[in-house]
Amino acid sequence: MYRRPSPGQLSFENFYLPFGGKLSGENRWVKLAELIPWESFESEYADQFSQTMGAPAKPFRVALGTLIIKEKLGISDAETVEQIRENPYLQYFLGFSEYRESAPFDASMLVHFRQRLNLELLAQVNDAVVDSVLASEGSPVAMSPESSPPSDDDEDEPPAPPNQGQLLIDATCAPADIRYPTDLDLLNDARKASEAILDALYAQVMLSLKCKPRTYRQKARKAYLAIAKKRQPSRKLIRKGIRQQLGYVRRNLAHIDGLITLGASLSQLSRRQYRLLLVIHEVFRQQEWMYQQSVRRVDDRIVSMSQPHVRPMVRGKAGTPVEFGAKLSLSCVRGCVFLERLSWDAFNESQHLQHQVEAFRRRFGHYPFSVHADQIYRTRANRRWCKARGIRLSGPPLGRPQQDPQVQTQLKQQACEDEKVRVQIEGKFGQAKRRFGLNRVMAKLADTAASAIAITFLVMNLERWLSHFLSFIFGVGLLVLESVMELSGLPWGFARASQRIWLWPSQMGCLYDLMHGICSIYFLSKPYLAVLFRLRIYK
């Protein structure tokens, strides 16, 4: 059941604090609460629930706000609940009308929040946030003078808008929180899980059997440890261990089938055990086929018993040639990131370029002037498609090199400039993996992991708006300070220095430089504070 909260944005001035005082309107959580359009997605979120049956679910603002807090602070689910319980600003961010000393919900509720907020809903929220971010900057996508709109002979239809702006696209992998998989370890895990299921089924028909089926679990564990503890086991020894573990798993699965024939019911197993039994059968099938064929590859290969949806992603990068997690296709426009595709199976990102360009047109009403992508995107089909729409695809042209040295120099300069623009999306990958939790997705289920990944990029866009807002406030303060210094007859050189300090956060958007600039202005202006107080400028 879902009960819609009262409409209207709660004012931070009306937030009740039992210990007195009021919330500050300049707090970051207050500003972020004003940016997100909570009520716009309330109805779509409410459609998941029954209107009459079940306990009342938490509102949309509580669900989304909690996940934003967790990702922004980089903490666990349990710590997120504790932070919300202790911080009145976080409770205001979640839409509460007053401060509560007790925890609003249990930490396990975050799993349900991630299941309810699917990728489609989070994509709509992200688009709305990006619209607010770009509108707050007040600088629309710049129209390039070199852009030429495609001709339209039909007089009835309005002419297509000219191509403008830059689109940055690339793909990456979000590694899952799993142990590095090996065939021997995976079979050992399958053997132990099958033994637990065998024990549960035997408990149902133990009265009709004289003795428990033999599993040889102690011998199997000893055989596994004899190989796993070696520093560098030979390939022949590893193959022997795989053959042994395959035999133990085959024996356990045969005993399970025998117990079911005698009357044991799979319905008595828990949901997790039944799911594990299906995974064990598939792992055994894949490993047996690879052992018989003497190969190391199979389609839809399972690499984790607890997360069977995870697939190996061959990336070919130094240090990590293979990653295990979801593959993401992203686009970046003026520093804002969009999650275009998320798949647990490997895919060729070059086939997704046209979809990303059409998504850009759907969001902004026109095609981009240029698309900056890696070499894998520069296929002949993508070049023809972009050329037909007047879009310039980054990278050197196909064919023989130009013989004119001046033309060669221009092409090299253009390629260098394109690469400088394209590398910005690599910085977004680094921010998502080093600052946020994209480097190791801790969610265990496929849908919850996808929601956690989408929340990461939503928080990145919110962080960008927040840094821009702080930079704007800082710039206004510097302008006021400069005017005060001119009226007070203070040296003009200090005003010029303050302008140079102001350039740092506006260009880099870095909070560290922002705080450095504030400290610098404080220490530089310290000798003149007495003059300002005597003039009664500050009270």
Protein Blocks (a to p, Z undefined) as FASTA:
>chain_A
ZZdddehjddfklpccfkgpjddfkbmklmmmmmpcfklmmmmmmmmpcfkgccddddfk
lmmmmmmmmmmnopafklmmmmmmmmmklmmmnopabdcfbdfbdfklmmmmmmmmcfkl
mmmmmmmmmmmmmmmnopacdddfkbccdddfblkbccddddedjddddddddddddddd
dfklmmmmmmmmmmmmmmmmmmmmmmmpfbdcdeklmmmmmmmmmmmmpmbacfklmmmm
mmmmmmmmmmmmmmmmmmmmnopafklpcfklmmmmmmmmmmmmmmmmmmmnopabdehi
afbfklmmbccddehpghilbccddddddddeehiacdfbdcfbdcdfklmmmmmmmmmm
mmnopacfbdcddfklmcfklmmmmmmnopacedjdedjddfblklmmmmmmmmmmmmmm
mmmmmmmmmmmmmmmmmlpcfbfbfklmmmmmmmmmmmmmmmmmmmmmmmmmmmmmmmmm
mmmmmmnopafklmmmmmmmmmmmmmnopaklmmmmmmmmmmmmmmmmmmmmmnomaZZ
